[in-house]
Amino acid sequence: MSNTIFSVVDIETTGSSQSNYTNRIIQFSCTFVQNNKIIGSFNSFINPEISIPTEITKLTGISNQTVVNAPTFAEVADKIYQLLDKTIFVAHNVNFDFPFLNFEFKRVNHKELSNKAIDTVTLSQLLLPTEPSYKLTDLSKNLNIVHDHPHSSSSDALATAKILIILLHQLDNLPKKTVKQILDINPSLPMDTLIMFTRAYHLKHKDDNPKIMNIKNLKVRKIKYHNDSDFVNLKYPNNKRKKSKMFKGVTQFNNTENKLMNSIYGNYHSTSESNNLLIEENREFNYDFSYLFPLSYLLKKDQKIVIAGDEDFNSESALVNQVKNINKITSDRLRCLIVRPVTDYIDLDKFSDSLNVVSNSKNTEFLKCKILVWLTFTKTGDINELKLDKDNNQNYFLNVVSDEQNRGYYIMKLAHDYQSANVILVSHDYLLQNVQRLHQNNPYLVIKDSRRLSDNALDNYRIQFKLSENKIICNHITNLMYQTHNRNVFDIFSKAKKLSGMAKKIENLLAKNTDQFETIKDDFLNAFYSKSKLNRTVDGYIVKPDVERFNTFVLNKKSLFNSISRNQ
């Protein structure tokens, strides 16, 4: 395998369509990789023998003048073929570059490539699962790869080659068991991309990474539990000279920020005289640092600073960086923790069980592979690290492997970290739902983006009644029970009298549930939406809220609500 040469190819073309020979290659570049090192490259402009569209020139910088004296594809076809022959073809979106190149070979009556071909977009999605974007420019930037001229194929090929080397290292570091589980899932990947996992599996001898442990038949990053360090009370630097000396090389501050720090410390230093503070933010000032620094000196042992914001905090948040800056000044006094609902953490039991169930969804099988890789390095189990929308139907699997019953490995770690942390970052929603828990030990509460808190509170406590939706769902379930395009529930249990009876009972309960909800809906409309109770507005009618009347309505329907609960 050490003799394998990867030819990392990028092409620029007059357009993306390959139909009717209307588009041509205008630049071909290739960087060669062997033994995780770049060993050579080739680059050539190509005269397409047709006019280059203006938008392509703007995108690539390649004009008709650039290629006027360049060779045609027919003139370089044999050289390109010989360079690529017997190598593994690599591209960032291989489903475009490889067919387009063969399209050009076919056009000039040259033998086409039959190489194994792999895709670095897909490999990056699997092996770098926490990246926010897999565009070549974004990936290069996030991996600190110099990519001077995007949409120049020579620069793109070199950047892709450097990404490939990183991906090869990632594959080398994956536990053999994880690689085997990915091969067992057999995800649908572009062209021959899966051979990289087969290659990695055969190159590995055994798993001997001391940072990886086996849990629930999964290879998981071992989590370290840090012991609490001794908490030492520090003397607050109340003048600018002392702060300047302490902050040197870490951060700068001005007179206004100095006054803000002192006013916060002074306000809370005497608990008997302290008042709540309202501070208006200004982009010119470093407010996060200005309130965190004095609060870090006010902290007592086992006390916390709870910071609630409208944003979804993560390890790259600006606030986390400010905590790091303060720790440089105060000898790691602050221990920061981002806390989310338990439904945001993966349940290893459920995920392990899911590997035994083959899904018809290619996206779900791909996501399983992505999670398998992620588990080998995540220290939190926080699904948000994958930067996927859990509400997206394509990512529904994430909801399957995490729910409110989660009591597993990462939740135990979260509980331990919560006890030892003294800076807790939460969302407004989490604050509203966990006030009692967060209130323990008399914490300092900082509410960022406070103008949004009232809106978030309304969203959190608002209840929407969609009475008609119940009927739709019940009818849908009933139709599924009687579906005709395949065997239905009654077909399956036709020879099992007890189970067939249970299915019939479920059908009857669905019908009863629908009727009961229709009764509530009709009574609700009569009680609250009769014409006499409506108030006309410019846009139509509104019903003024009447909590007492609503409570009376619910009490009068208590037996009906209880019956619905039992049925469900």
C-alpha positions in Angstrom: 0.0 0.0 0.0 2.9 2.4 0.6 3.5 2.4 -3.2 0.0 3.8 -3.8 0.1 7.2 -5.6 -2.9 9.5 -5.2 -3.4 11.9 -8.1 -5.3 14.9 -6.8 -7.0 16.6 -9.7 -8.8 19.8 -10.2 -10.1 21.2 -13.5 -11.6 24.6 -14.6 -14.1 24.4 -17.4 -16.2 26.7 -19.6 -19.4 25.3 -17.8 -20.6 22.4 -15.7 -22.8 20.7 -18.4 -21.2 17.8 -20.3 -24.1 17.4 -22.8 -23.6 17.7 -26.5 -19.9 18.6 -26.2 -20.8 22.2 -25.4 -18.3 22.7 -22.6 -14.5 22.1 -22.4 -11.6 22.0 -19.9 -9.6 25.3 -19.8 -7.1 24.3 -17.1 -6.0 20.9 -15.8 -3.9 20.6 -12.6 -2.8 17.6 -10.6 -0.8 17.2 -7.4 0.7 13.8 -6.6 0.7 12.3 -3.0 2.6 9.2 -1.8 3.3 8.1 1.7 1.4 11.1 3.0 3.7 13.5 1.2 3.4 15.6 -1.9 5.8 14.2 -4.5 5.1 16.3 -7.6 2.6 18.3 -9.6 1.5 19.1 -13.2 -0.4 22.1 -14.5 -1.5 23.3 -17.9 -3.9 25.8 -19.4 -5.9 24.2 -22.2 -7.3 25.9 -25.3 -10.9 24.9 -25.4 -11.3 25.9 -29.1 -14.5 27.8 -28.1 -15.1 31.1 -26.5 -14.8 31.3 -22.6 -18.0 32.9 -21.1 -17.5 36.2 -19.3 -18.8 34.8 -15.9 -16.2 32.0 -16.1 -13.4 34.5 -16.6 -14.7 36.5 -13.6 -14.7 33.3 -11.5 -11.4 31.8 -12.6 -9.4 34.7 -14.0 -8.9 32.6 -17.2 -9.7 34.6 -20.4 -9.6 33.8 -24.1 -6.3 35.6 -24.2 -4.9 33.3 -21.4 -5.4 30.2 -23.4 -4.9 31.4 -27.0 -1.4 29.8 -27.2 -2.2 26.9 -24.9 -2.3 23.3 -26.2 -5.7 21.8 -27.0 -7.0 18.9 -25.0 -6.2 16.5 -27.9 -2.6 17.7 -27.7 -2.2 17.0 -24.0 -4.6 14.0 -23.6 -2.0 11.3 -23.8 0.3 13.1 -21.3 -2.6 13.5 -18.8 -3.6 9.9 -19.3 -0.1 8.6 -18.6 0.3 10.8 -15.5 -3.0 9.5 -14.0 -2.7 5.9 -15.1 -2.3 3.4 -12.3 -3.0 6.1 -9.6 -6.0 6.6 -7.3 -7.9 9.5 -8.7 -8.8 12.1 -6.1 -11.0 15.2 -6.4 -13.1 17.6 -4.2 -16.4 16.5 -5.8 -15.1 13.6 -7.8 -18.5 13.1 -9.4 -17.8 16.2 -11.5 -14.1 16.1 -12.3 -13.7 12.4 -13.1 -16.7 12.1 -15.6 -15.8 15.5 -17.2 -12.2 14.4 -17.8 -13.4 11.1 -19.4 -15.9 13.1 -21.4 -13.0 15.1 -22.9 -11.0 11.9 -23.5 -14.0 10.4 -25.4 -14.4 13.6 -27.4 -10.9 13.4 -28.8 -11.1 9.6 -29.3 -8.6 8.8 -26.6 -8.8 5.8 -24.2 -10.8 6.8 -21.1 -9.6 6.5 -17.5 -10.6 3.4 -15.4 -8.9 4.4 -12.2 -10.3 4.0 -8.7 -11.7 7.4 -7.8 -12.4 8.9 -4.4 -14.0 12.1 -3.2 -12.5 14.4 -0.5 -15.8 16.2 0.2 -17.4 12.9 1.4 -14.2 11.8 3.2 -14.1 15.2 5.0 -17.7 14.9 6.0 -17.0 11.5 7.6 -13.5 12.1 9.0 -13.9 15.7 10.0 -17.5 15.5 11.2 -17.5 18.8 13.3 -16.5 21.1 10.4 -19.1 23.8 9.7 -18.6 23.8 5.9 -17.0 21.4 3.4 -16.5 23.9 0.6 -12.8 23.8 -0.5 -12.2 27.5 0.5 -13.9 27.1 3.9 -12.2 23.8 4.7 -8.8 25.1 3.7 -9.2 28.1 6.0 -10.4 26.1 9.0 -7.5 23.6 8.6 -5.0 26.4 8.2 -4.1 25.5 4.6 -2.8 28.3 2.5 -5.2 28.6 -0.5 -4.1 31.7 -2.3 -6.1 31.5 -5.6 -9.5 29.7 -5.2 -10.9 28.6 -8.6 -7.5 28.3 -10.0 -7.1 24.6 -10.6 -3.4 24.5 -9.6 -4.2 26.2 -6.2 -7.3 24.1 -5.7 -5.4 20.8 -6.5 -2.6 21.7 -4.0 -5.1 22.6 -1.3 -7.1 19.4 -1.9 -3.8 17.4 -1.7 -3.0 18.9 1.7 -6.6 18.1 2.8 -6.1 14.5 1.6 -3.0 14.1 3.7 -4.9 15.3 6.8 -7.7 12.8 6.0 -5.1 10.0 5.6 -3.8 10.8 9.0 -7.3 10.8 10.4 -7.9 7.4 8.9 -4.7 6.1 10.3 -5.8 7.2 13.8 -9.2 5.6 13.7 -9.7 2.5 15.8 -9.8 -0.7 13.7 -13.1 -1.6 15.2 -14.6 1.7 14.1 -13.4 1.3 10.6 -14.9 -2.3 10.6 -18.2 -0.9 11.8 -18.2 1.6 8.9 -17.5 -1.1 6.4 -20.3 -3.2 7.9 -22.7 -0.3 7.5 -21.5 -0.1 3.9 -22.6 3.6 3.3 -23.3 4.8 -0.2 -20.3 7.0 -1.1 -19.3 8.6 -4.4 -17.6 6.3 -6.8 -14.8 4.2 -5.0 -14.5 6.4 -1.9 -15.3 3.4 0.4 -12.0 1.7 -0.6 -10.2 4.2 1.7 -11.8 2.5 4.7 -11.0 -1.0 3.3 -7.4 0.2 2.8 -7.2 1.6 6.3 -8.6 -1.6 7.8 -6.0 -3.8 6.1 -3.2 -1.4 7.1 -4.1 -1.5 10.8 -2.8 -4.3 13.1 -4.5 -3.6 16.4 -6.2 -0.9 18.5 -3.7 0.4 21.1 -4.7 4.0 21.7 -4.8 4.6 25.4 -7.2 7.5 24.9 -9.9 5.3 23.4 -12.1 2.9 25.4 -14.8 0.4 24.6 -18.4 1.2 25.7 -21.5 -0.6 24.5 -19.5 -2.2 21.6 -18.3 1.3 20.5 -14.9 2.9 20.4 -15.3 6.1 22.5 -12.9 8.8 23.6 -12.0 8.3 27.2 -13.1 11.1 29.4 -10.9 12.5 32.1 -12.5 13.6 35.4 -10.6 16.5 36.8 -10.3 16.9 40.5 -11.4 20.2 42.1 -8.4 22.5 42.6 -8.1 24.4 45.8 -10.1 27.6 45.7 -8.0 30.7 46.8 -9.6 34.1 47.5 -7.9 36.8 45.5 -7.5 40.5 46.2 -9.3 42.6 43.5 -7.0 45.1 41.7 -9.1 48.2 42.1 -7.0 50.7 40.2 -6.0 51.0 36.5 -2.3 50.7 37.1 -2.6 47.3 38.8 -5.0 46.0 36.1 -2.6 47.2 33.3 0.2 45.2 34.9 -2.0 42.1 35.2 -3.6 42.4 31.7 -0.3 42.9 29.8 -0.1 40.6 26.9 -3.6 39.4 27.3 -6.0 42.2 26.7 -6.3 46.0 26.6 -8.9 48.1 28.3 -10.0 51.8 28.6 -11.2 54.1 31.3 -14.9 53.2 30.7 -14.2 49.5 31.0 -12.2 50.1 34.1 -15.1 52.0 35.7 -17.5 49.3 34.7 -15.4 46.6 36.3 -15.0 48.6 39.5 -18.8 49.4 39.7 -19.7 45.7 39.3 -17.2 44.6 41.9 -18.3 47.5 44.3 -22.0 46.7 43.8 -21.7 43.0 44.7 -18.8 43.1 47.2 -21.2 44.0 50.0 -24.0 41.5 49.6 -26.3 43.5 52.0 -26.2 46.6 49.8 -26.0 45.0 46.3 -28.5 45.8 43.6 -29.3 44.3 40.2 -27.4 46.0 37.4 -28.6 46.9 33.9 -25.8 47.6 31.5 -26.3 48.7 27.9 -23.9 47.1 25.5 -21.7 49.1 23.1 -19.7 47.4 20.4 -16.7 49.6 21.2 -16.3 48.1 24.7 -15.4 44.6 25.8 -18.4 44.0 28.0 -18.0 40.2 28.4 -14.5 40.6 29.9 -15.6 43.7 31.9 -18.3 41.8 33.9 -16.6 38.4 34.0 -13.4 39.8 35.5 -14.9 41.4 38.6 -17.3 38.5 39.1 -14.4 36.0 39.1 -13.0 37.9 42.1 -16.4 37.9 43.8 -16.8 34.1 43.5 -16.8 32.0 46.6 -16.1 28.2 46.8 -18.9 26.2 45.3 -20.5 29.4 43.9 -21.3 29.8 40.2 -21.7 32.5 37.5 -24.6 31.6 35.3 -24.6 33.3 32.0 -27.8 33.0 29.8 -27.8 34.3 26.3 -29.9 34.3 23.2 -27.1 32.6 21.2 -26.4 28.9 21.1 -23.0 28.9 23.0 -20.3 26.6 21.7 -16.5 26.1 22.2 -15.8 28.8 19.5 -18.1 31.5 21.2 -16.4 34.8 21.9 -17.5 34.5 25.6 -15.5 31.2 25.9 -12.4 33.0 24.7 -12.9 35.7 27.3 -13.0 33.1 30.0 -9.7 31.8 28.7 -8.2 35.3 28.8 -9.3 35.7 32.4 -7.8 32.4 33.3 -4.5 33.6 31.9 -4.6 36.5 34.4 -6.1 34.6 37.4 -4.3 31.3 37.2 -7.2 29.2 35.9 -9.7 30.5 38.4 -12.7 29.9 36.1 -13.9 26.5 34.9 -16.4 27.0 32.1 -19.1 24.6 31.1 -21.8 24.8 28.3 -25.0 23.1 29.5 -27.7 22.0 27.2 -30.9 19.8 27.7 -30.2 16.0 28.0 -31.8 15.6 24.5 -28.7 17.2 23.0 -26.4 14.4 24.2 -26.0 11.1 22.4 -27.2 8.0 24.2 -24.6 5.3 23.6 -27.1 2.5 24.4 -29.5 3.6 21.7 -26.8 4.4 19.2 -25.2 1.0 19.7 -28.5 -0.8 19.2 -29.2 1.3 16.0 -26.1 -0.2 14.3 -27.9 -3.6 14.3 -30.9 -2.0 12.3 -30.4 -1.4 8.6 -32.1 1.8 7.5 -33.6 2.4 4.0 -32.3 5.9 4.3 -28.9 6.5 2.8 -28.6 9.7 4.8 -29.2 7.8 8.1 -26.5 5.1 7.3 -24.1 7.9 6.4 -24.9 9.7 9.6 -24.2 6.6 11.6 -20.7 6.4 10.1 -20.2 10.1 10.9 -21.2 9.6 14.5 -18.9 6.5 14.8 -15.9 8.7 13.9 -17.1 11.6 16.1 -17.3 9.3 19.2 -13.5 8.7 18.9 -12.7 12.3 19.8 -15.7 14.0 21.4 -15.2 14.9 25.1 -18.8 16.0 25.6 -21.2 13.8 23.5 -23.0 17.1 22.6 -24.7 16.4 19.3 -24.5 20.1 18.5 -20.8 19.6 17.7 -21.9 17.9 14.5 -23.4 21.2 13.4 -26.5 19.5 12.0 -30.1 20.6 12.4 -32.0 18.1 14.5 -35.3 19.4 13.2 -34.3 18.6 9.6 -36.1 15.4 8.5 -32.9 14.2 6.9 -31.2 14.3 10.3 -34.2 12.8 12.2 -31.9 9.9 13.3 -30.3 12.3 15.8 -33.6 12.5 17.7 -33.7 8.7 17.8 -30.4 8.3 19.6 -31.1 11.0 22.2 -34.2 11.7 24.3 -35.3 12.8 27.8 -34.6 9.3 29.2 -30.9 9.8 28.5 -28.9 8.7 31.6 -25.8 7.5 29.9 -22.0 8.1 29.8 -22.1 11.7 28.7 -24.9 12.8 31.1 -22.9 11.4 34.0 -19.9 13.4 32.8 -22.1 16.5 32.5 -23.4 16.1 36.0 -19.8 15.8 37.3 -18.6 18.8 35.4 -21.6 20.9 36.5 -20.5 20.4 40.1 -16.9 21.4 39.5 -17.6 24.3 37.0 -18.1 27.8 38.2 -19.1 29.5 34.9 -22.2 28.0 33.4 -23.3 29.0 29.9 -26.9 28.3 29.0 -29.5 29.6 26.5 -32.4 31.7 27.5 -34.7 28.6 27.0 -32.6 26.5 29.2 -32.6 29.2 31.9 -36.4 29.4 31.8 -36.9 25.7 32.0 -34.3 25.0 34.8 -34.6 28.0 37.1 -34.8 26.0 40.3 -31.7 23.9 39.5 -29.6 26.9 38.4 -30.6 28.8 41.5 -28.8 26.5 43.9 -25.8 27.9 45.8 -26.9 31.5 45.2 -25.2 32.1 41.8 -24.5 35.4 40.1 -26.9 35.6 37.1 -25.9 37.4 33.9 -28.6 37.7 31.3 -27.1 38.7 27.9 -29.4 39.9 25.1 -32.0 40.7 27.8 -34.3 42.4 25.3 -34.8 38.9 23.8 -35.5 37.3 27.1 -39.2 38.3 27.2 -39.8 37.0 23.7 -38.1 33.7 24.5 -40.1 33.4 27.7 -43.3 33.8 25.8 -42.1 31.2 23.2 -41.1 28.9 26.1 -44.4 29.1 28.0 -46.8 29.6 25.1 -49.1 26.6 24.4 -50.6 26.1 20.9 -53.8 24.1 20.5 -54.1 22.4 17.1 -57.3 20.5 17.7 -57.9 19.7 14.1 -54.4 18.2 13.7 -55.4 15.3 16.1 -58.0 14.1 13.6 -55.4 14.2 10.7 -52.9 12.1 12.7 -55.5 9.6 13.8 -56.8 9.1 10.3 -53.2 8.8 9.0 -52.4 6.0 11.5 -55.6 4.2 10.6 -54.8 4.4 6.9 -51.3 3.0 7.7 -52.9 0.0 9.5 -55.0 -0.7 6.4 -52.4 0.2 3.8 -52.7 -1.9 0.6 -49.3 -1.4 -1.2 -47.7 -4.0 1.2 -48.8 -6.3 4.1 -50.6 -4.3 6.7 -51.0 -4.9 10.5 -54.1 -7.1 10.1 -52.4 -9.2 7.4 -49.4 -9.8 9.7 -51.6 -10.8 12.7 -54.3 -12.7 10.7 -53.3 -16.0 12.3 -52.7 -14.5 15.8 -56.2 -14.0 17.3 -55.0 -12.2 20.4 -52.7 -9.7 18.5 -55.3 -9.2 15.8 -57.8 -8.3 18.6 -55.3 -5.8 20.0 -54.9 -4.2 16.6 -58.7 -3.9 16.3 -58.8 -2.3 19.8 -56.1 0.2 18.7 -58.2 1.1 15.7 -61.3 1.6 17.9 -59.4 3.8 20.3 -58.2 6.0 17.4 -61.8 6.4 16.3 -62.9 7.2 19.8 -60.0 9.6 20.3 -61.0 11.5 17.1 -64.6 11.8 18.2 -63.7 13.1 21.6 -61.4 15.7 20.2 -64.1 16.8 17.7 -66.4 17.2 20.7 -63.8 19.4 22.5 -63.2 21.4 19.4 -66.9 22.1 18.9 -67.5 23.0 22.5 -64.3 25.2 22.5 -65.6 27.1 19.5 -69.0 27.6 21.0 -67.5 28.8 24.4 -64.9 31.1 23.0 -65.6 32.0 19.4 -69.3 32.8 19.3 -70.0 36.0 17.5 -71.0 37.8 20.7 -67.5 37.2 22.2 -65.5 38.5 19.2 -64.0 42.0 19.1 -63.7 43.6 15.7 -60.4 45.0 14.6 -59.1 46.6 11.4 -57.7 43.2 10.3 -60.6 41.0 11.4 -61.7 39.7 14.9 -59.8 38.9 18.1 -60.8 37.1 21.2 -59.7 38.7 24.4 -58.0 36.2 26.8 -60.1 35.2 29.8 -58.1 32.9 32.0 -60.9 32.3 34.5 -63.3 31.3 31.8 -60.7 29.0 30.3 -60.0 27.3 33.6 -63.8 26.8 34.1 -64.0 25.2 30.6 -61.1 22.8 31.3 -62.6 21.8 34.7 -66.0 21.1 33.1 -64.3 18.9 30.5 -62.1 17.1 33.0 -63.6 13.6 32.5 -63.3 14.0 28.8 -59.6 15.0 29.0 -58.9 12.1 31.4 -60.6 9.7 28.9 -58.4 11.0 26.1 -55.3 10.5 28.2 -56.2 6.9 29.0 -57.0 6.2 25.3 -53.6 7.6 24.2 
